[in-house]
Amino acid sequence: MYAVAVIGGGVSGLSCALTLADGAKRFDFAKGKKFLVVDSGSSDALKAVLNNVPGVKRGTTGEEYLSFLRAQVEEFEDVNLVEGEVCEVVKEGERFKVILSDGREFEAELVVFATGFHSFPVKTELVEVVPHPKSPRPGKIALKPKAEGVFVCGNAAGEITMVATAAGSGVSVACDILSRWVGKVVVPHDSIG
C-alpha cells in the first residue's frame, strides 16, 4: 500500500510527489513511505512554451519541463510512476482504492487529485466538481474535497492557470501532508553546505 496516491502526472502532481519523496528522505517520520503517481499523459503543460516560469530558461517547452520534473521524481526509488487513466477512486475504511481503466488497482492512505481543469471523468464521491474560480476561459472546473485524507492541487484546486502556480500548489499540498504526519508544520527546505 502507498502512503499517497497522486492522480495526475502534470506539473502539480509531479511537484507534489517530488516534495513528498524528498521529505521521506529527510524526515524520520516519513522514512519508508511509498508514493504512487498515475499519469494519463494529458497535461496541458505538454502544449506550452514556457516564457515566465522562475528559474526556467525562456522558450523551454512544457514537454521538456515535464521530462525534467519526471526525471527528478524518478531519482527517488520510493515513487512509482504509472501510466494510465484513473476511472474510479473509492474510500474503503481508512484507505483509498485507485482503479485504472485497464483494471489495475492500487491502495493508498491518502489521495491527491492533480487532474487539471478541463473535465473530471473519475467516478468518485470524494470530491465535489465546481466551476473553476480563476479560469480565464468559461466551462473549466475545480474540485473541492469532501472526505478526510483527500487533497487537491494545481488547476484542479482552482489555482491560477500558470506553470509556476501549479508547481507551488503541488509543493504546498505535499508540505500539508508531511505536516499532517508529524503533527506540526514542517517544510523540507534545501540547505546551504
Secondary structure per residue as TSV (DSSP state, phi and psi in degrees):
chain	resnum	aa	ss	phi	psi
A	1	M	-	360.0	143.6
A	2	Y	E	-90.0	151.3
A	3	A	E	-71.4	-41.9
A	4	V	E	-140.0	134.7
A	5	A	E	-107.7	121.1
A	6	V	E	-102.3	119.7
A	7	I	E	-99.4	102.8
A	8	G	-	128.0	120.6
A	9	G	-	-109.4	33.0
A	10	G	S	-89.4	-158.4
A	11	V	H	-59.6	-49.6
A	12	S	H	-70.5	-40.5
A	13	G	H	-65.3	-44.4
A	14	L	H	-68.3	-37.5
A	15	S	H	-64.7	-38.9
A	16	C	H	-62.7	-49.0
A	17	A	H	-63.2	-40.8
A	18	L	H	-60.7	-45.2
A	19	T	H	-68.5	-40.0
A	20	L	H	-63.2	-46.2
A	21	A	H	-65.4	-40.0
A	22	D	H	-64.6	-41.2
A	23	G	H	-61.8	-35.9
A	24	A	H	-67.6	-25.5
A	25	K	H	-81.3	-29.0
A	26	R	H	-88.3	-36.2
A	27	F	-	-111.7	130.4
A	28	D	G	-57.5	-37.8
A	29	F	G	-65.9	-17.1
A	30	A	G	-111.2	-2.4
A	31	K	T	-59.1	138.8
A	32	G	T	84.0	-5.5
A	33	K	-	-74.0	144.1
A	34	K	-	-112.9	147.9
A	35	F	E	-130.2	143.1
A	36	L	E	-117.4	136.0
A	37	V	E	-123.8	124.1
A	38	V	E	-106.0	119.2
A	39	D	E	-115.9	121.2
A	40	S	-	-86.2	-7.2
A	41	G	S	76.2	22.0
A	42	S	-	-118.1	22.2
A	43	S	-	-59.1	137.2
A	44	D	G	-59.1	-28.9
A	45	A	G	-60.2	-24.4
A	46	L	G	-61.3	-23.4
A	47	K	G	-99.1	0.1
A	48	A	-	-93.8	156.3
A	49	V	E	-118.4	122.8
A	50	L	E	-90.9	121.9
A	51	N	S	-123.7	-8.3
A	52	N	S	-142.1	34.3
A	53	V	-	-99.4	120.0
A	54	P	T	-54.7	132.4
A	55	G	T	80.9	0.5
A	56	V	S	-114.7	129.6
A	57	K	-	-58.2	130.6
A	58	R	T	-54.8	134.1
A	59	G	T	93.4	-4.4
A	60	T	E	-62.0	134.4
A	61	T	E	-78.6	154.3
A	62	G	H	-60.3	-35.0
A	63	E	H	-62.4	-42.8
A	64	E	H	-63.8	-42.7
A	65	Y	H	-63.8	-46.2
A	66	L	H	-63.7	-36.9
A	67	S	H	-61.6	-42.7
A	68	F	H	-63.3	-47.4
A	69	L	H	-60.4	-44.7
A	70	R	H	-61.1	-42.1
A	71	A	H	-63.4	-38.4
A	72	Q	H	-61.3	-46.0
A	73	V	H	-64.2	-40.4
A	74	E	H	-65.7	-14.9
A	75	E	T	-68.3	-17.7
A	76	F	-	-99.5	117.9
A	77	E	T	-70.3	-13.4
A	78	D	T	-85.1	3.3
A	79	V	E	-111.8	129.1
A	80	N	E	-107.5	110.6
A	81	L	E	-91.9	122.3
A	82	V	E	-123.0	131.9
A	83	E	E	-88.6	135.6
A	84	G	S	161.3	172.1
A	85	E	-	-107.6	124.1
A	86	V	E	-80.3	128.0
A	87	C	E	-108.8	-20.5
A	88	E	E	-156.6	143.7
A	89	V	E	-134.8	124.7
A	90	V	E	-128.1	152.5
A	91	K	E	-99.2	128.3
A	92	E	E	-124.8	99.4
A	93	G	T	67.7	-120.6
A	94	E	T	-98.8	12.1
A	95	R	E	-133.4	165.1
A	96	F	E	-113.1	142.5
A	97	K	E	-110.4	125.1
A	98	V	E	-106.6	120.1
A	99	I	E	-113.5	126.4
A	100	L	E	-93.9	158.8
A	101	S	T	-63.5	-21.3
A	102	D	T	-89.7	5.9
A	103	G	S	97.0	-12.6
A	104	R	-	-64.7	145.4
A	105	E	E	-131.1	142.4
A	106	F	E	-133.6	150.4
A	107	E	E	-117.4	146.4
A	108	A	E	-148.6	155.2
A	109	E	E	-77.0	-33.2
A	110	L	E	-134.3	157.5
A	111	V	E	-134.2	139.4
A	112	V	E	-120.2	125.5
A	113	F	E	-96.1	118.4
A	114	A	-	-129.2	57.8
A	115	T	-	-101.9	10.5
A	116	G	-	80.7	-170.8
A	117	F	S	-126.2	10.8
A	118	H	S	-81.2	-48.5
A	119	S	-	-159.5	170.4
A	120	F	-	-140.1	87.0
A	121	P	-	-83.9	7.0
A	122	V	-	-79.4	129.5
A	123	K	B	-79.6	117.3
A	124	T	-	-168.5	153.7
A	125	E	S	-108.8	13.9
A	126	L	S	-86.3	-16.8
A	127	V	E	-135.9	156.3
A	128	E	E	-105.0	133.3
A	129	V	E	-89.1	124.6
A	130	V	E	-130.2	163.2
A	131	P	E	-62.3	141.5
A	132	H	-	-68.5	124.1
A	133	P	S	-76.5	-15.2
A	134	K	S	-129.1	13.5
A	135	S	-	-77.0	135.8
A	136	P	S	-75.5	-9.2
A	137	R	S	-116.4	140.9
A	138	P	T	-71.5	159.9
A	139	G	T	83.7	6.9
A	140	K	-	-90.3	158.5
A	141	I	E	-123.1	161.2
A	142	A	E	-134.9	166.8
A	143	L	E	-120.7	140.7
A	144	K	E	-117.8	122.4
A	145	P	E	-61.1	140.9
A	146	K	-	-119.7	2.6
A	147	A	S	-140.6	151.4
A	148	E	T	-62.6	138.2
A	149	G	T	87.9	6.2
A	150	V	E	-109.7	130.1
A	151	F	E	-126.8	155.9
A	152	V	E	-135.4	138.4
A	153	C	-	-138.7	167.2
A	154	G	G	70.5	-150.1
A	155	N	G	-58.5	-33.0
A	156	A	G	-63.7	-23.4
A	157	A	G	-88.3	3.0
A	158	G	T	87.5	16.8
A	159	E	-	-75.9	159.6
A	160	I	-	-56.2	141.3
A	161	T	S	-85.7	68.3
A	162	M	-	-130.2	149.2
A	163	V	H	-58.4	-46.6
A	164	A	H	-61.9	-38.5
A	165	T	H	-67.7	-40.8
A	166	A	H	-62.3	-44.7
A	167	A	H	-61.2	-47.1
A	168	G	H	-62.1	-37.2
A	169	S	H	-65.4	-41.5
A	170	G	H	-62.9	-42.8
A	171	V	H	-63.3	-42.9
A	172	S	H	-61.7	-43.2
A	173	V	H	-64.0	-41.5
A	174	A	H	-60.7	-42.5
A	175	C	H	-63.9	-37.1
A	176	D	H	-61.6	-41.9
A	177	I	H	-67.8	-46.6
A	178	L	H	-58.2	-42.7
A	179	S	H	-64.9	-37.6
A	180	R	H	-60.8	-42.7
A	181	W	H	-64.7	-35.3
A	182	V	H	-98.4	-12.8
A	183	G	T	83.7	15.6
A	184	K	S	-156.9	165.7
A	185	V	-	-70.8	126.1
A	186	V	-	-132.8	149.4
A	187	V	-	-137.3	125.0
A	188	P	-	-79.1	71.8
A	189	H	-	-64.4	147.3
A	190	D	-	-75.3	155.7
A	191	S	-	-125.2	156.0
A	192	I	-	-98.7	126.5
A	193	G	-	-21.1	360.0
